[in-house]
Amino acid sequence: MLAPWSLPYCFTILLGLLKLCRAQYEQLGYPQGYPQGYPEPEQEQYTAPELPPDTPRIQLRLAGDKRKHNEGRVEVFYDGEWGTVCDDDFSIHSAQVVCRELGYLEAVSWSPSSKYGKGEGRIWFDNVQCTGKEKTLALCMSNGIGVSDCKHTEDVGVVCSDKRIPGFKFINTMANNVESLNIQVEDVRIRAILSSYRKRTPVTEGYVEVKDGGKWKQICDAEWTKHNSRVICGMFGFPGERKYNARVYKMFARRRKPSYWDYSVNCTGNEAHLSSCKLGHAVAAKANSTCEGGTPVVVSCVPGRAFSPTPMTGFRKAFRQEVVISLLFLQQPLVRLRGGAIVGEGRVEVLKNGEWGTICDDNWSLLSATVVCRELGFGSAKEALSGGRLGQGMGPVHMNEVKCSGFEKSVTECFFNKESLGCSHEEDAAVTCNVPAMGFQERLRLSGGRNPYEGRVEALVERNGSLVWGTVCSDGWGTMEAMVVCRQLGLGFASNAFQETWYWPGEVSADPVVMSGVRCSGTEMSLSHCLHHGAHLTCPKGGGRNAAGVSCSETAPDLVLNPQVVEQTTYMEDRPMFMLQCAYEENCLSTTSSKTPANSYRRLLRFSSQIHNNGQSDFRPKAGRHSWVWHDCHRHYHSMEVFTHYDLLSLNGTKVAEGHKASFCLEDTDCEEGIEKRYECANFGEQGITVGCWDTYRHDIDCQWIDITDIKPGDYIFQVFINPNYEVPESDYSNNLMKCRCRYDGHRIWMYSCHNGGSLSTETEESFPGLLNNQVTHR
């Protein structure tokens, strides 16, 4: 029998475990703790605050140099004037009050010392101390409104959650100054009205509706402008707006009684979100619920090419930004995204003088990020990312201190500082763009996993006129297919692809196979866009325990070979056969070596490889330590049997010699300043490459060569491919390839023009035969 004191003790332990479980999801990028598709606790409904009569009437807004719409410098409107809040004594509890007063569910963080730029005017609050329960910032303890000894270098800023308070209703306490306030509503949507648009995905045309006080309402079109439409379309992932048939909507408005919102909207057109627009004046609705001008606001948006359905093929089978943009402008694109987990996300790279380079994050803002997003066929920017958050580039830093107006056609038209002194790739700028809601996420799920990021893959397909869930055949299932699944579900990158899932029992009703023969390039937006058998299913192993599975991760490594090291360390060596016995056993010599006498020589093209991990997580071999292969001759373990391919090609692209390198030892040879080595092969240690570190295979170790004994003098292309079998998932495979021009005169050998795949313009790249930047070679 339990002791009387043990029940509350057990309850305390269970509560602690619950908090730990919640915390693990917070680390995976869900501040509220629950990923999509998992039940969340019921949230409180908004109730209008009842304030004491003597409470100062204030309004709040988030201003300054924002990198997403739900953050910024805290500004207070009082006594007809906007001012700021000092960071003295400010805490997360004070930030909570600010965010909730603005209609956000909670505060994520706060920042002192004018992170979002220095404000102007009065500093209304100083030494603010809140408990977090106050209904308005004016009820928190402070020195008193307007009493401060601070400077604007101490202006405080906050980051609020993306989620809004259910039922939130904007309450204006400043009737005479309403046009200086930002829009605060619970939600906004484009509601398709015409039957032809209700059947389309994505929804591109319809009423603009705002949710205020828990009710959806239309907006009066009396003072609506193209700038307003541009902002709305951008929010929903569309780069532009177009005209529509107004007559049809006027007829509809006469038949259906609209319910209008109380205010008009005033946007300048470069805002990334409606919440950054100003509130227009109050609309005087007539008794018959019509507004001056007659109808609710309608927008018609233009989707980017990747999201435009075509009569013959539906949506594009694969998403490749550079192809999309070049088709639009019939020329090499000037901007691209790299290293992102989902469509519309990545490190920003620009083309200059035939070479791709990055943008330094100094002054990088939501405004400049939005120009990039629209240029690439997306909507406005959801977030402007800094500090190499989506991995580091390798080329030059082309732009610094970028400043855009928001209406440029390309970020290359924006003002920028051509000098990038002091900028490194640790400061590479990135973006997350708004993309259209395609509904792909609802047609796939993971079942049976220990957490929402892993499980058996189950697809929703049409069978005999009904939609049914079923499994995916695991024959040939690999990293590229898993990448598409994780992208489609918004879960980041693949970390593993599984061909058996008996340890993840899904729903029995979903055991039958509904997809087989799936082959993906890795760039598709949906698994259904990959090649597959369609209705002609073939899966000898069956579904259930043998179905395909995945595990996903928010981050991934990104291996990049340093081309300068290859160029600088290349030389030729004639080595006696009797010294190459171990290399011969590991197939590191050409096939003719089997007939070579022990006292003769092999001619070797030798070089060093310095392989950097520029990604966001460590590169670890797929195989666990228990399955590493011991090679007795070299006296070491191989954690990856094929880690790199070395090829020598003729100028027409024909392979004339080859080599390969097993992972003799994946370890941190050296690291950037401030980063500690984690992996060392000595004493059967763990193998891998830490983020910000590199592994150097010196030119003087076995198999670090190509056997060119049988090669005639001439000009060639030298090619190195890292992780060629895609055993380990990476955020970007296009830069795993490196090419050089090579000249051999029979006595000496030179390497020149060495570069990574995708680092040069298309025109220059096409002059190098061989593999394409991201061509799958082993499937």
Disulfide bonds with the S-S distance in Angstrom:
Cys86-Cys150 1.98
Cys99-Cys160 2.03
Cys130-Cys140 2.06
Cys220-Cys291 2.18
Cys233-Cys301 2.05
Cys267-Cys277 2.09
Cys360-Cys423 2.05
Cys373-Cys433 1.99
Cys404-Cys414 2.08
Cys473-Cys539 2.12
Cys486-Cys552 2.01
Cys520-Cys530 2.05
Cys582-Cys633 1.67
Cys588-Cys703 1.87
Cys665-Cys681 1.34
Cys671-Cys693 1.98
Cys740-Cys754 1.97
